[in-house]
Amino acid sequence: MGLRPGRCYRNSKKPTKGNSRGGRGHKNDHKQKRTYTRTAVKVPRKNFIGATPALRIRQFNMGNPKLKYNVIADLKVREGFDLRDNAIESARMAINRHLVKTLGKDGFFMKVRVYPSNILRENKAAQGAGADRVSQGMSMSFGKPIGRASRLRANQVVYSVLCMKGQETDVRDGLMRAKSRFPSDVFVVFHEDVESIGTKQTKKIREVKVEPTAEQKKAEEAKEGETKDGEKKDEKTDDKAGEDKKEDSKDDKKDEKKK
């Protein structure tokens, strides 16, 4: 089953105009209702949903975090909405591909600043001809989890890129590739507060010692024996060549004396 449009999962909340007593009530500024997507690992009985879908974002940190950068670029959204994890991953791949081609693999550092913690739900029903009896169900039902999304607010940072001065045009072109993948308009802001990106993941290489098996040991011993035999043969050939040269030199001396 393919992806349905975002309006299928949008639960807008109308602002309250007044209370029951006729007075002026508090105007609710939240555009969307609260999502009941709580998951408790230690206490499963407190879960609102059965299971969480798999995360589609492959990595949140890209590039080289060890360089000393002096410029940071933030990609922000102009309005609040729910951004699905597949859109975050698609934009991340496009931006990363452009930056690697223009700045090099180790010439920048990119970080995804949002996490899809909101769980999308859907009341799956049969669609198409002949499914009228099956598709009739409860309206506004709770539904089953089908995906993840991050609930964004206006002017929130989605991606941040660290770079050097003089690379602003390439970074801007790369970040703006997310415009076609987001349902809202985006814009890029450059500043010099490099520490605002937060923690940077360091690359750690863990050394693991693997003991060779018995078959591998035998193969290595056989190779060592072959190399030793080859070295001995080379020494013998070198000795023979040296003896032949000595004999030739003696013969030459004898010929000279006869003359």
C-alpha positions as CSV (number, residue, x, y, z in Angstrom):
1,M,0.0,0.0,0.0
2,G,1.5,3.3,-1.1
3,L,1.9,6.5,1.0
4,R,-1.2,8.5,1.5
5,P,-1.1,12.3,1.5
6,G,-0.4,14.3,4.6
7,R,-3.9,15.6,4.9
8,C,-5.1,12.1,5.9
9,Y,-3.1,12.3,9.1
10,R,-3.7,16.0,9.9
11,N,-5.8,16.5,13.0
12,S,-6.4,20.3,13.2
13,K,-7.8,21.8,16.3
14,K,-10.1,24.8,16.1
15,P,-9.5,27.6,18.6
16,T,-12.1,28.1,21.3
17,K,-14.2,31.3,20.8
18,G,-15.7,31.4,24.3
19,N,-16.7,29.4,27.4
20,S,-20.1,28.0,28.3
21,R,-20.9,31.0,30.5
22,G,-20.7,33.4,27.6
23,G,-17.5,35.2,28.5
24,R,-14.4,35.5,26.4
25,G,-12.4,32.3,26.8
26,H,-8.7,31.5,26.3
27,K,-7.8,31.3,22.6
28,N,-5.9,28.1,21.9
29,D,-2.8,28.8,19.8
30,H,-2.1,25.1,19.1
31,K,-3.0,24.2,15.5
32,Q,-3.0,20.4,16.0
33,K,-4.4,18.1,18.7
34,R,-2.3,16.1,21.1
35,T,-1.0,12.8,19.8
36,Y,-1.5,9.8,22.0
37,T,1.6,7.9,20.9
38,R,3.3,7.1,24.2
39,T,5.5,4.1,24.4
40,A,6.9,2.8,27.7
41,V,9.8,0.4,27.4
42,K,10.0,-0.6,31.1
43,V,6.2,-0.5,31.8
44,P,4.5,-1.9,28.6
45,R,1.0,-1.6,30.2
46,K,1.3,2.2,29.9
47,N,1.6,2.1,26.1
48,F,-1.0,3.9,24.0
49,I,0.2,2.0,20.9
50,G,1.3,-1.6,20.3
51,A,4.6,-1.1,18.5
52,T,6.7,1.7,17.0
53,P,7.5,1.6,13.3
54,A,11.2,1.4,12.2
55,L,13.1,4.6,11.8
56,R,14.0,5.4,8.2
57,I,16.7,7.9,8.8
58,R,20.0,6.2,8.3
59,Q,22.3,8.7,10.1
60,F,22.1,12.0,11.8
61,N,25.8,13.1,11.6
62,M,27.7,13.4,8.3
63,G,31.1,14.7,7.2
64,N,34.2,15.6,9.2
65,P,33.5,16.9,12.8
66,K,37.2,17.5,13.6
67,L,37.9,20.6,11.5
68,K,37.7,24.0,13.0
69,Y,34.8,25.7,11.1
70,N,33.9,29.3,11.3
71,V,30.5,29.5,9.5
72,I,27.3,27.6,10.2
73,A,24.2,27.4,8.0
74,D,20.7,26.5,9.3
75,L,17.8,25.4,7.2
76,K,14.6,26.6,8.8
77,V,10.9,26.2,7.9
78,R,8.4,29.1,7.7
79,E,5.4,27.4,9.3
80,G,4.6,24.5,11.7
81,F,3.6,21.1,10.3
82,D,4.3,17.3,10.6
83,L,7.3,16.2,8.6
84,R,7.6,12.5,7.9
85,D,10.8,10.5,8.3
86,N,10.9,9.5,4.7
87,A,10.9,13.2,3.7
88,I,13.7,13.9,6.2
89,E,15.8,11.0,4.8
90,S,15.2,12.0,1.2
91,A,16.3,15.6,1.7
92,R,19.3,14.5,3.8
93,M,20.5,12.2,1.0
94,A,20.1,15.0,-1.6
95,I,21.9,17.6,0.5
96,N,24.7,15.2,1.4
97,R,25.3,14.1,-2.2
98,H,25.6,17.8,-3.3
99,L,28.0,18.7,-0.5
100,V,30.2,15.7,-1.1
101,K,30.5,16.6,-4.8
102,T,31.3,20.3,-4.2
103,L,33.1,20.4,-0.9
104,G,34.6,16.9,-0.6
105,K,33.8,14.1,1.8
106,D,35.8,15.7,4.7
107,G,35.2,19.4,3.9
108,F,32.0,19.9,5.9
109,F,29.9,18.6,8.8
110,M,26.1,18.2,8.6
111,K,23.7,17.3,11.4
112,V,20.0,16.5,11.4
113,R,18.4,18.6,14.1
114,V,15.0,17.0,14.4
115,Y,13.8,13.5,15.4
116,P,10.6,11.8,14.3
117,S,9.0,11.0,17.7
118,N,5.4,11.4,16.6
119,I,3.7,8.1,15.5
120,L,1.3,8.3,12.6
121,R,-1.9,6.1,12.9
122,E,-4.3,4.9,10.3
123,N,-7.6,3.0,10.4
124,K,-6.9,0.6,7.5
125,A,-9.9,-0.2,5.4
126,A,-10.4,-2.0,2.1
127,Q,-10.6,0.2,-0.9
128,G,-11.9,-0.3,-4.4
129,A,-15.0,-1.9,-6.0
130,G,-16.8,-4.6,-4.0
131,A,-15.4,-3.5,-0.7
132,D,-18.3,-1.3,0.5
133,R,-19.3,-3.7,3.3
134,V,-15.7,-4.1,4.6
135,S,-14.8,-0.4,4.4
136,Q,-17.6,0.8,6.6
137,G,-16.1,1.2,10.0
138,M,-15.8,3.5,13.0
139,S,-15.3,7.1,12.2
140,M,-12.3,8.9,13.8
141,S,-11.0,5.6,15.2
142,F,-7.6,5.4,16.9
143,G,-6.0,3.3,14.2
144,K,-2.7,1.3,14.0
145,P,0.8,2.9,13.7
146,I,2.1,3.1,10.1
147,G,4.9,5.6,10.3
148,R,6.9,8.3,12.1
149,A,6.9,12.1,11.8
150,S,8.4,15.0,13.6
151,R,6.1,17.9,14.7
152,L,7.8,21.2,13.7
153,R,7.1,24.7,14.7
154,A,7.6,27.9,12.7
155,N,11.3,28.9,12.2
156,Q,12.6,25.6,13.6
157,V,16.0,24.4,12.4
158,V,15.9,21.1,10.5
159,Y,19.4,20.8,9.2
160,S,22.7,22.5,10.1
161,V,25.9,22.5,8.1
162,L,29.4,23.7,9.3
163,C,31.7,25.1,6.6
164,M,34.4,27.6,6.0
165,K,34.1,31.2,4.7
166,G,33.8,31.3,0.9
167,Q,31.7,28.2,0.7
168,E,28.3,29.8,1.4
169,T,27.0,29.5,-2.1
170,D,27.6,25.8,-2.4
171,V,26.1,25.1,1.0
172,R,23.0,27.2,0.2
173,D,22.5,25.4,-3.1
174,G,22.7,22.1,-1.3
175,L,20.3,23.0,1.5
176,M,17.7,24.4,-0.8
177,R,17.4,21.0,-2.4
178,A,15.1,20.1,0.5
179,K,12.5,22.7,-0.7
180,S,10.9,20.3,-3.2
181,R,10.7,17.5,-0.6
182,F,9.0,19.6,2.2
183,P,5.3,20.7,2.3
184,S,6.3,24.1,3.5
185,D,8.7,26.9,2.3
186,V,12.2,26.8,3.7
187,F,15.0,29.4,4.0
188,V,18.7,29.3,4.9
189,V,20.4,31.5,7.6
190,F,24.2,31.9,8.0
191,H,25.9,33.0,11.2
192,E,29.1,32.4,13.2
193,D,27.7,30.8,16.3
194,V,29.3,27.4,15.6
195,E,28.6,26.0,19.1
196,S,24.8,26.2,18.5
197,I,24.9,23.0,16.5
198,G,25.4,21.1,19.8
199,T,27.4,17.9,20.2
200,K,29.4,16.5,17.3
201,Q,29.8,12.8,17.0
202,T,33.5,11.7,16.9
203,K,34.6,8.9,14.7
204,K,35.9,6.1,16.9
205,I,37.7,3.1,15.4
206,R,37.5,-0.1,17.5
207,E,40.2,-2.7,17.0
208,V,39.0,-6.3,17.2
209,K,41.5,-9.1,17.3
210,V,40.4,-12.1,15.3
211,E,42.2,-15.4,16.0
212,P,42.9,-17.4,12.9
213,T,41.4,-20.9,12.6
214,A,43.4,-24.1,12.2
215,E,42.9,-24.2,8.4
216,Q,44.2,-20.6,8.1
217,K,47.2,-21.4,10.3
218,K,48.1,-24.4,8.0
219,A,47.7,-22.2,4.9
220,E,50.0,-19.5,6.4
221,E,52.6,-22.1,7.4
222,A,52.5,-23.6,3.9
223,K,53.0,-20.1,2.4
224,E,55.9,-19.4,4.7
225,G,57.5,-22.7,3.7
226,E,57.2,-21.9,0.0
227,T,58.7,-18.5,0.5
228,K,61.7,-20.0,2.5
229,D,62.2,-22.6,-0.3
230,G,62.2,-19.9,-2.9
231,E,64.7,-17.8,-0.9
232,K,67.0,-20.8,-0.6
233,K,66.8,-21.5,-4.3
234,D,67.6,-17.9,-5.1
235,E,70.7,-18.1,-2.8
236,K,71.9,-21.2,-4.5
237,T,71.5,-19.7,-7.9
238,D,73.4,-16.6,-6.7
239,D,76.2,-18.7,-5.4
240,K,76.5,-20.6,-8.7
241,A,76.5,-17.4,-10.6
242,G,79.3,-16.1,-8.4
243,E,81.4,-19.3,-8.9
244,D,80.9,-19.1,-12.7
245,K,82.1,-15.5,-12.7
246,K,85.2,-16.4,-10.7
247,E,86.1,-19.3,-13.1
248,D,85.6,-17.0,-16.0
249,S,87.9,-14.4,-14.5
250,K,90.6,-17.1,-13.8
251,D,90.4,-18.3,-17.4
252,D,90.8,-14.7,-18.7
253,K,93.9,-14.3,-16.5
254,K,95.4,-17.5,-17.9
255,D,94.8,-16.4,-21.4
256,E,96.5,-13.1,-20.8
257,K,99.6,-14.8,-19.3
258,K,100.0,-17.1,-22.3
259,K,99.9,-14.1,-24.6
